[in-house]
Amino acid sequence: MVDAGAPAAREAAARVWRSRTCAELEAAARFSRLAEQLAAAGAVDPVIAMARHAAEDERRHAAQCAALVRELGGAPFDPGAAPEAPAVAPRGLGARERLLYEVVAMSCITETLSAALLGEMVERATDPRIRDTMQQILRDEVDHARLGWAHLAAERQRGCADVIGPHVPAMLAGTVHEELFSSRAEHPEQDALSGLGALDRAERRRIFDETMRLVVFPGLRRFGIDTGRGEQWLTERLP
């Protein structure tokens, strides 16, 4: 059972975990679609298998998040409320390049950031049930990030040119919500919220900045991708 805590913090935490339930279902749909597209494009077998497994993981994560919503006293989550997962790659790219864009954006950037955030949230968690749930999700998110790097490596070996560099700013913008850059006041029970798996905005900004500069950008550069535009975008948003 989730620790009682302050009612206002529990209510706010329930909203956070409800949003994550929705995000996990969206990720499941996205990975399921990517698995089909990877198979159709002749991607290497391990990457296809990883995408299929990731879709299963995300559905399990959604159920875990929904369980936390219930224990925090939030309204039951309606699976029908989950958004669809439309393709986000620019139409000007070819089919293979669009697929690479989708995988890099989803795994190399979003899932790498998710793993970094979860690692910090686990360290700050005060509730055992929430900490255990986040640890389980964290282990899977690390594998989901590896999927993207494995596919990028395979495509570079096949001679794929750098079609990613010009679009890194769009990928970064699509990874986070605009709320991250706002200056509005934090929740009055933010200390309690951190223990329930919801970091404050300053911490999330710091982790986003460090993960991109220390992990994602160097990783992309290893595969010949120009990250200059992405670095400039990040500096402008987080001066």
N, C-alpha and C positions, 0 to 999 in steps of 0.2 A: 504493500500500500504506500502511495506517495505521502511523504511527510506533510502534516497539516499546514504549517506555515501561515503567513498572513493571508487573509481572504482576498485582498486586492491583488497580491502577487500571484496567488493561485489562479485567479480569474485571467490575469494578463498572460500567465504561462500557458493556460489552456488555449488561449487564442493563438499563441506562438506555435504550439504543437499541432493545432488544427491546421494552420497554414502549412506546416511541414508535412502533414498527412497528404494534403493536396499536392504539394511539390513532389513528394515521393511517387504518387500515382502518375503524375505527369512524366517523371523521369522513367518510370516503368514503361509507359507507352512509347517514349522516345527511344529507349534502348531496344524495345521489341521491334520498332520500325527500322532502326539502324541495323539490327541483326539480319533482317530480311534483305536490306539493301547491300550490306557487306557480302552476303552470300551470293547475291545476284551479280555483284561486281567482281567476283572472283578473289575476294580478300583471303588472306592466309587463314587456315582453319582455326588456329588458336584464338585469333581475334574474333572470329564469328562466334566461337563457343563462349568467349568472355562476354560478348554482348548479350547473348541469350541468358547467360547466368546472371548478368547484371539486372536484366528485366525481372527475373525471379526475385533477386535480392530486394529490389525497390518495392515490389509488391509486399514483401514481408516487412520491410521498413514501414510502409504505410500502415499496416496492421498494428505494428508496435507503437507508432506515433498516435494512432487513434485510441489505443488502450490507455496511453498516458492522458489524453484529453479527457476520457471518461473518469479516470482516477483523480484528475484535478478538478472535476466537477463541471467540465464543459459540456456543451450540447453534443449529442452523438453526431458523428460525421456521416454525411450522405455521400456514398461513393459516386453517385450520379452527378455530384457537384464538382468533381475533378475536371479541370480544363483539359482540352485536347493538347496534343504536342505537335503543332505544325512545324514544317521545315523552316529553318531560319537562314539558310545559306542564300547569298545573292543569286538572282536568276542569271546574271551575266556569266557565271562560271559554267563549265561543262559538267556533265553528270558525275564523273569521277571526282572532280575538284569540289563539287558541292558536297559530296559525301565526306570527303576529307575535312572540309570546313565544319560540317556537323559534328564529326567525331572529335576534332581538336577542340571545338568550343565546348562540347559536352563533357569530355573526359579530361583532356589536358588542362583545361582552365576551370570549369565549374566543379568537377569532382575533386581536383587537387585543392581548390579553395575550401570545399566542403570538409575535406579531411583535416585541413589545418584548423578550421573553426571548431570542429568537433574535438580535436585534440585539446584545445584550450578550454572548451566547455567541460570536458571530462575532468580536467584539473580543478576547475572551480566548483563542480557539482557538490552539493551538500546532501542531496537526496539519493539514497542507494539505488532505488529502482530506476530513477532517471539516469544516474551514472552508468548503470549496467546496460541500459538500452542504448545509450550513446556509444559505449565501448563496442557493442556488437555492430552498430551501424558503421562506426569508424573503420573497423577491420574490412568491411566490404567496400567502403568508399576508396580506400587505398587501391584495391584491385580494379575498381572502375576507372581510376585515373591511369593505371598501368595499361589498360586497354587502349587508350588514346595514344600513348607514347609508342606502344607496339605497332599500331596501325600507321602512325606517322613514319616510324623507322622503315617499315616495309614499303611504304609508298616512295620514300626517298631512294631506297635501293632500286626501285623500279624506274627511277629517273624522273619522278614528278618534280616539276619546277616549284618555286616558291609562289604559290597562289594565296598563301595565308597572310603574309606580312601586311599588305595594305588593309586587311580587314580585322586586324587585331583590336583596334579601338571599338569596333562594333561588337566583337566578341566580349570584350570587357564590360561594355555597357549592358549587354544582355545577361551578364552573369550576376549583377547586383541590382537591387532596387534603388531608385532615386532617393529613397528615404535615408540611405547610408550617408549621403552628402548634406543632409539638412542640419540645421542648427537648433531645432526645437529642443525643449527640455526633455530630459530622460524621465522615465516613469518614477514616481516618488518611492516605490518599493524596489528600485533597481538592484540593490544589494541582495535582496531575497530572490529576485528574478534570476540573477546570475547563478545562484545555487540550484535553480530549477531549469537550467539549460538555455538561458537567454542573455547573451552578453550585451553590454551597453554599446552604444554606437561608436564611441572612441576606440574601444577594443576591436570592434569589427573592422573599422577603417584601418587600424594598425595592422591587423592580420592580413587584410586584403592587400595592402601596400607591400608588406614584407613577402607574402607568398608570391605575388607577381614578380617582384624584383629579384628575389633570391632563389626561386624555384622555377616558375613558369617561363619567364623570359630567358634565363640561361638554358633551360631545356629546349626551347624553341630554336635558339641560336645554334645549338649543337646540330640541329638538322637543317641548317642553312636558311632559317627563316629570319627575315629582317624585323626586329622588334622595335625599331626606332619610333614608328608612329604610335605603337602601344605605350611606349615609355613616355612620349610627349603627352598623350591623353591622360595618363595616370598622374603626371606631374601637374597638369592643369587642374585636374579634379581634386588632387590631394597635395597642394603646394607645401 
